[in-house]
Amino acid sequence: MQELSVGGRSGAHRPEGRIVAASPGRPLRGWRAGWLALAVAAVSAFLPLGRVAAEVVVLVPGYLSGPQDWRVSGVTGALSRSGWRDGGDLTWGPRGPTPPPEPAAAPRTFYTVALPTEAALAVQAQVLTAYLGHVRSWHPNEGLVLVGHSAGGLVARLYLVQNPQAGVTGLVTIATPHLGTDTAEIGSLIGQTPLAWFAPMVGAGTLNRSQALYRDLSRENPQGILFWLNRQPHPAVHYVSVVRSDDSFLGDMVVPTGSQDMNQVPALRGRSLRVDVRDGHGLGAGDGRALVEILERMRRS
């Protein structure tokens, strides 16, 4: 396993990011840096991606999120500034996927997608499959990289395992609970109490609608989908885990740091680059900077 730390959002209480040497354990306590140039060099040095044409990127949202989260966080802005074309938002209509008015056929294009994020992982993966069928028709000969935030990373990985010949060349997950999270177990537990009866009355109906997803996102057990998924053969694509550093201010209060690293997945041990971004669970500007460098390395390889 290789590791790289990149600074997250700036703020009064957020320490400066740092680039550290790759190592099989925790990142070395090393150089403080705000130098994005070092991040470029570090990704180039530690991302042995081989021949990959990272020409199309699909951004998969997390729980209770959508295309707008990639935009307001600055991730899509970072991609646009680095030369990627914004292909627009793919949404779901009465007849299925609704593409943008003029689907982009140009190379180096990214799309955001809207998913039923309260639904079980398998349901979301079915919707993603429909979207990607359209994307592949627009870009039949270009490499496809899936980027998923939080539960969206699991949706993307489930799609990848179910469709190993789909032409996906890379998977980047951001703060994704690959081993599950006890936060989901709390939601599942509350759903079994009388509080669930009153949830719709106070505008919290999502608690009831999300029960299947909470079970999917609970810490892996032999009866859960994560246990199954984490032991399935995964295709030979390039895996990158963007992980929330556990020493940042507050850090990720939703998903444990260790659960975010695909190297902890039994089927993927030692196969994922780990990139540390010091931030909370939500998307931030640091994710945009890290993603630009990861994709640039893929494009140049």
C-alpha positions in Angstrom: 0.0 0.0 0.0 1.2 3.5 -0.8 0.1 6.7 1.0 0.0 10.3 0.1 -1.4 13.2 2.2 -2.9 16.3 0.6 -4.2 19.4 2.4 -7.9 19.8 2.7 -10.0 23.0 3.2 -8.4 26.0 4.7 -9.9 27.6 7.8 -9.2 29.1 11.1 -8.9 25.8 12.9 -7.7 23.6 10.1 -4.0 22.8 10.0 -2.0 23.1 6.9 -1.9 20.0 4.7 1.3 18.0 4.2 2.8 15.7 1.8 4.4 12.6 3.3 6.4 9.7 2.1 4.8 6.5 1.0 4.9 3.8 3.6 3.0 0.6 4.5 1.7 2.0 7.8 0.5 5.4 9.0 1.9 8.4 7.1 5.2 9.6 8.4 5.0 12.8 10.5 6.7 14.9 8.0 6.8 18.1 6.0 4.2 20.8 6.5 3.3 22.1 3.0 0.8 24.1 1.2 2.7 23.4 -2.0 0.4 21.8 -4.6 3.4 21.2 -6.8 4.6 18.7 -4.4 1.3 16.9 -4.6 1.8 16.6 -8.4 5.2 15.1 -8.0 4.0 12.8 -5.2 1.1 11.4 -7.2 3.4 10.9 -10.2 5.9 9.0 -8.1 3.5 6.8 -6.2 0.7 6.1 -8.6 1.9 3.2 -10.9 -1.2 3.2 -13.1 0.2 1.8 -16.3 -1.6 2.6 -19.6 -4.9 4.3 -18.7 -6.9 6.7 -20.9 -8.8 8.6 -18.2 -11.0 10.5 -20.6 -14.5 10.2 -19.0 -15.3 10.7 -15.4 -18.6 10.0 -13.7 -19.1 11.5 -10.2 -21.4 9.3 -8.0 -23.0 11.0 -5.0 -23.3 9.8 -1.4 -26.2 9.5 0.9 -28.7 12.3 0.7 -26.5 14.0 -1.8 -26.7 14.8 -5.5 -25.0 16.5 -8.4 -25.1 19.9 -6.6 -22.7 18.6 -3.9 -19.9 18.0 -6.4 -20.5 21.6 -7.6 -20.9 23.6 -4.4 -17.9 21.9 -2.9 -15.6 23.1 -5.7 -14.8 19.6 -7.1 -16.3 20.2 -10.5 -14.7 23.7 -10.5 -11.3 22.2 -10.0 -11.9 19.8 -12.9 -13.1 22.5 -15.2 -10.1 24.7 -14.4 -7.7 21.9 -15.2 -9.2 21.4 -18.7 -12.0 18.9 -18.1 -15.3 19.6 -19.9 -18.5 19.6 -17.8 -20.9 17.2 -19.5 -23.8 18.2 -17.2 -26.0 16.4 -14.7 -27.6 13.1 -15.6 -31.0 12.8 -13.9 -33.8 10.2 -13.6 -37.1 10.9 -15.3 -40.4 9.0 -15.7 -38.9 7.1 -18.6 -35.5 6.5 -17.1 -32.2 8.4 -17.4 -32.6 11.9 -18.7 -29.4 13.1 -20.4 -28.3 16.8 -20.7 -29.8 18.6 -23.7 -26.6 18.2 -25.7 -24.6 15.2 -24.3 -20.9 16.0 -24.6 -19.0 13.8 -27.1 -15.7 15.5 -26.4 -12.8 13.7 -24.6 -11.9 14.6 -21.1 -15.5 15.0 -20.0 -17.1 14.6 -16.6 -20.7 14.0 -15.6 -22.5 14.1 -12.4 -25.4 11.7 -11.7 -28.5 11.8 -9.5 -29.3 8.6 -7.6 -32.1 7.4 -5.3 -29.6 7.7 -2.4 -32.0 6.5 0.2 -32.3 3.2 -1.6 -30.3 0.0 -1.0 -26.9 -0.3 -2.7 -28.2 -2.8 -5.2 -31.0 -0.5 -6.3 -28.7 2.4 -6.7 -26.2 0.3 -8.7 -29.1 -0.6 -11.1 -29.7 3.1 -11.7 -26.0 3.8 -12.2 -25.9 0.9 -14.7 -28.6 2.6 -16.8 -26.7 5.9 -16.7 -23.4 4.4 -17.7 -25.1 2.6 -20.6 -25.8 6.1 -22.0 -22.3 7.4 -21.2 -20.7 4.5 -22.9 -22.8 5.1 -26.1 -21.5 8.7 -26.1 -17.9 7.7 -25.4 -17.5 4.2 -26.8 -13.7 4.1 -27.1 -12.7 6.1 -24.0 -11.5 5.1 -20.6 -14.1 5.5 -17.9 -13.2 6.4 -14.3 -15.8 6.2 -11.5 -15.5 8.6 -8.6 -17.8 8.0 -5.6 -18.2 9.9 -2.4 -19.3 8.1 0.8 -21.9 5.4 0.0 -21.5 6.4 -3.7 -18.1 4.7 -3.6 -19.8 1.4 -2.7 -22.4 1.9 -5.4 -19.6 2.4 -7.9 -17.6 -0.6 -6.6 -20.7 -2.8 -6.7 -21.3 -1.8 -10.3 -17.7 -2.6 -11.1 -17.8 -6.1 -9.6 -21.1 -6.8 -11.4 -19.8 -5.5 -14.7 -16.1 -6.3 -14.9 -16.1 -5.9 -18.7 -17.8 -2.5 -18.8 -14.6 -0.6 -19.8 -14.0 1.0 -16.4 -10.3 1.7 -16.0 -10.3 3.3 -12.5 -12.2 3.7 -9.3 -11.7 6.5 -6.9 -13.6 6.5 -3.6 -13.8 9.4 -1.2 -14.6 8.8 2.5 -16.3 5.6 1.6 -17.3 3.0 4.3 -15.8 -0.1 2.6 -16.0 -2.0 5.9 -19.2 -0.3 7.0 -19.9 2.2 9.8 -21.6 2.1 13.1 -23.4 5.4 12.2 -25.6 3.3 9.9 -26.2 0.9 12.7 -27.5 3.7 14.8 -30.0 4.7 12.1 -31.1 1.1 11.7 -31.6 0.8 15.5 -33.7 4.0 15.7 -35.8 2.7 12.8 -36.9 -0.2 15.0 -38.1 2.0 17.8 -41.4 4.0 18.2 -39.4 7.1 17.0 -39.7 5.7 13.5 -43.5 6.1 13.7 -43.3 9.8 14.3 -40.5 10.5 11.8 -42.7 11.3 8.9 -44.7 13.7 11.0 -41.7 15.8 11.7 -40.2 15.7 8.2 -37.8 12.9 9.0 -39.3 10.3 6.7 -35.9 9.6 5.3 -35.2 7.5 8.4 -37.8 5.0 7.3 -37.0 5.1 3.6 -33.3 4.5 4.4 -33.6 1.3 6.5 -32.4 -1.0 3.7 -29.5 1.2 3.0 -28.6 1.4 6.7 -28.4 -2.3 6.8 -26.2 -2.4 3.8 -23.8 0.2 5.3 -23.6 -1.4 8.7 -20.3 -2.9 9.7 -19.7 -6.0 7.6 -21.2 -9.3 8.8 -21.7 -12.6 7.0 -25.4 -11.7 6.3 -24.7 -8.3 4.8 -23.9 -7.2 1.2 -20.6 -5.7 2.2 -19.3 -9.0 3.4 -20.2 -10.5 0.1 -18.9 -7.6 -2.0 -15.6 -7.4 -0.1 -14.8 -11.0 -1.0 -15.8 -11.0 -4.7 -13.2 -10.9 -7.5 -12.5 -7.3 -8.5 -11.3 -6.5 -12.0 -7.8 -5.3 -12.7 -8.4 -1.6 -12.7 -6.8 1.2 -10.8 -8.0 1.8 -7.3 -7.5 5.0 -5.3 -8.8 5.5 -1.7 -9.2 9.2 -0.7 -9.2 8.9 3.1 -9.9 11.5 5.7 -6.8 11.8 7.9 -7.6 10.9 11.5 -5.6 13.8 12.9 -7.5 16.6 11.2 -9.7 19.0 13.2 -12.8 17.0 14.2 -12.1 14.7 11.2 -14.7 12.3 9.8 -17.4 11.9 12.3 -19.4 9.5 10.1 -17.0 6.8 8.7 -13.9 5.5 10.6 -10.7 6.2 8.8 -9.7 2.5 8.5 -13.0 1.7 6.8 -12.3 4.2 4.0 -9.1 2.4 2.8 -9.7 -0.2 0.1 -6.5 -1.9 1.2 -8.5 -3.2 4.1 -11.0 -5.0 1.8 -10.0 -8.7 1.7 -10.3 -8.8 -2.1 -8.2 -5.6 -2.6 -5.4 -5.9 -0.1 -2.4 -4.0 -1.4 -4.1 -2.9 -4.6 -5.2 0.7 -3.8 -3.3 3.9 -3.6 -4.2 5.8 -0.4 -4.5 9.6 -0.6 -5.1 11.4 2.7 -7.1 14.6 2.6 -7.5 16.4 5.9 -11.2 17.3 6.2 -14.5 16.2 7.5 -16.8 13.7 5.9 -18.3 16.0 3.3 -16.8 16.9 0.0 -14.4 19.8 0.0 -11.9 21.8 -2.1 -9.1 19.4 -1.1 -10.9 16.6 -2.8 -11.0 18.6 -6.0 -7.3 19.2 -5.9 -6.5 15.6 -5.2 -8.8 14.3 -7.9 -7.2 16.6 -10.5 -3.8 15.2 -9.8 -5.0 11.6 -9.7 -6.7 12.0 -13.1 -3.8 13.8 -14.6 -1.5 11.0 -13.7 -3.9 8.5 -15.3 -4.1 10.6 -18.4 -0.4 10.8 -18.8 0.3 7.2 -18.1 
